[in-house]
Amino acid sequence: MLRPVCALLVALTSLAGCSLAFVHGPPANADRLPYFDCSTGNTLPVLDAVFAGIAALDAVGAATGSQAFRSPHTEAAVFAGAAALTGASAIYGFKKTSDCRQAQELMLKRAASQPTMPAFAPPPRLPPRPAAVDPWTGRPLVPPAPAH
């Protein structure tokens, strides 16, 4: 019964490291961009932390000389390495998501402080109307003189 559980634990720890591959922090010039997108959720770093814990438990199980492991010292070293790498991936993911949330908060504050339209704009000015021109002669039309 112990071997299938160990095989499941090994399979689960091999899926770790998602934060290194899929978590993206804010861009380097985020303080100047009007909008950017980055990873804000901690799902992948949490999964990495869980997998790191599983790998650490595997390492402890192998190091204590459990019957499920064939070469306990080698497997303990492999599991300890996997725990370290996956733990580093989790730390990286938590750092990047935290940086992203802070950068997006600053982006929203910048956007709120910038006016979108002027409060009072002057009315639009129409250009002056051109003088009326007789289409046959091309001369300006003069209004008739008022009768006295």
C-alpha positions as CSV (number, residue, x, y, z in Angstrom):
1,M,0.0,0.0,0.0
2,L,2.9,2.4,0.7
3,R,4.4,2.1,-2.8
4,P,1.3,3.5,-4.7
5,V,1.2,6.4,-2.3
6,C,4.9,7.1,-2.8
7,A,4.5,6.9,-6.6
8,L,1.6,9.4,-6.4
9,L,3.8,11.7,-4.3
10,V,6.6,11.5,-6.8
11,A,4.2,12.2,-9.7
12,L,2.8,15.2,-7.9
13,T,6.2,16.7,-7.2
14,S,7.2,16.4,-10.8
15,L,4.4,18.8,-11.8
16,A,5.9,21.6,-9.6
17,G,7.7,24.7,-10.7
18,C,4.7,26.4,-12.3
19,S,5.6,29.8,-10.8
20,L,8.9,30.0,-12.7
21,A,7.1,29.2,-16.0
22,F,3.7,31.0,-15.7
23,V,3.9,33.8,-13.1
24,H,4.9,37.2,-14.6
25,G,5.7,40.3,-12.6
26,P,5.2,43.9,-13.7
27,P,7.3,45.2,-16.6
28,A,10.4,47.2,-15.8
29,N,8.9,50.5,-16.9
30,A,5.6,50.0,-15.1
31,D,5.8,53.4,-13.4
32,R,5.5,55.1,-16.9
33,L,2.9,52.9,-18.6
34,P,-0.8,53.8,-18.6
35,Y,-1.7,50.1,-18.5
36,F,0.0,46.8,-18.1
37,D,-1.0,43.2,-17.1
38,C,0.8,40.8,-14.9
39,S,0.0,37.9,-12.5
40,T,-1.8,38.8,-9.3
41,G,-3.1,35.4,-8.2
42,N,-1.3,33.2,-5.8
43,T,-2.7,29.9,-7.0
44,L,0.5,28.7,-8.7
45,P,2.9,29.8,-5.9
46,V,0.6,28.0,-3.4
47,L,0.7,24.8,-5.5
48,D,4.5,25.1,-5.7
49,A,4.7,25.4,-1.9
50,V,2.5,22.4,-1.5
51,F,4.6,20.4,-3.9
52,A,7.7,21.6,-2.0
53,G,6.2,20.3,1.2
54,I,5.4,16.9,-0.4
55,A,9.0,16.6,-1.8
56,A,10.4,17.5,1.6
57,L,8.2,14.8,3.2
58,D,9.5,12.4,0.5
59,A,13.0,13.3,1.4
60,V,12.4,12.7,5.1
61,G,10.8,9.4,4.4
62,A,13.7,8.3,2.2
63,A,16.3,9.5,4.7
64,T,14.7,7.7,7.6
65,G,15.2,4.4,5.7
66,S,11.6,3.7,4.8
67,Q,10.9,0.3,3.2
68,A,9.3,1.9,0.2
69,F,12.6,3.3,-1.2
70,R,15.3,1.1,-2.8
71,S,18.3,3.4,-2.4
72,P,17.3,5.8,0.4
73,H,20.3,8.1,0.4
74,T,20.1,8.8,-3.3
75,E,16.3,9.3,-3.3
76,A,16.5,11.5,-0.2
77,A,19.0,13.7,-2.0
78,V,16.8,13.9,-5.1
79,F,13.7,14.7,-3.1
80,A,15.6,17.3,-1.1
81,G,16.8,18.9,-4.3
82,A,13.2,18.9,-5.7
83,A,11.9,20.4,-2.5
84,A,14.5,23.2,-2.7
85,L,13.9,24.0,-6.3
86,T,10.1,23.9,-5.9
87,G,10.3,26.0,-2.8
88,A,12.4,28.5,-4.7
89,S,9.8,28.6,-7.4
90,A,7.1,29.3,-4.8
91,I,9.1,32.1,-3.3
92,Y,9.7,33.6,-6.8
93,G,6.0,33.3,-7.5
94,F,4.9,35.0,-4.3
95,K,7.4,37.8,-4.9
96,K,6.3,38.5,-8.4
97,T,2.5,38.5,-7.6
98,S,3.2,40.8,-4.7
99,D,5.2,43.2,-6.9
100,C,2.4,43.0,-9.5
101,R,-0.3,43.9,-7.0
102,Q,1.7,46.9,-5.8
103,A,2.5,48.1,-9.3
104,Q,-1.1,47.9,-10.3
105,E,-2.2,49.8,-7.2
106,L,0.2,52.6,-8.1
107,M,-1.0,52.5,-11.7
108,L,-4.6,53.0,-10.5
109,K,-3.6,55.9,-8.3
110,R,-1.8,57.6,-11.2
111,A,-4.8,57.1,-13.4
112,A,-7.1,58.6,-10.8
113,S,-5.0,61.6,-10.3
114,Q,-4.8,62.5,-14.0
115,P,-7.8,64.6,-15.3
116,T,-9.6,63.0,-18.1
117,M,-11.2,66.3,-19.4
118,P,-10.8,69.9,-18.5
119,A,-13.3,71.1,-16.1
120,F,-14.3,74.2,-18.0
121,A,-13.5,74.4,-21.7
122,P,-14.1,77.5,-23.8
123,P,-16.9,77.3,-26.3
124,P,-15.9,76.3,-29.8
125,R,-15.3,79.3,-32.2
126,L,-16.8,79.1,-35.7
127,P,-14.7,80.5,-38.5
128,P,-16.0,83.7,-40.1
129,R,-18.4,83.1,-43.0
130,P,-16.9,83.9,-46.4
131,A,-18.5,86.8,-48.4
132,A,-21.2,85.8,-50.8
133,V,-19.9,85.6,-54.4
134,D,-21.9,85.7,-57.6
135,P,-21.4,82.4,-59.3
136,W,-21.5,83.9,-62.8
137,T,-19.2,86.8,-62.4
138,G,-17.1,85.8,-59.4
139,R,-17.7,89.2,-57.9
140,P,-18.8,89.7,-54.3
141,L,-22.5,90.3,-53.9
142,V,-23.4,93.6,-52.3
143,P,-26.6,93.7,-50.5
144,P,-29.1,96.1,-52.0
145,A,-29.1,99.6,-50.5
146,P,-32.1,100.1,-48.2
147,A,-34.8,102.3,-49.7
148,H,-35.4,105.8,-48.1
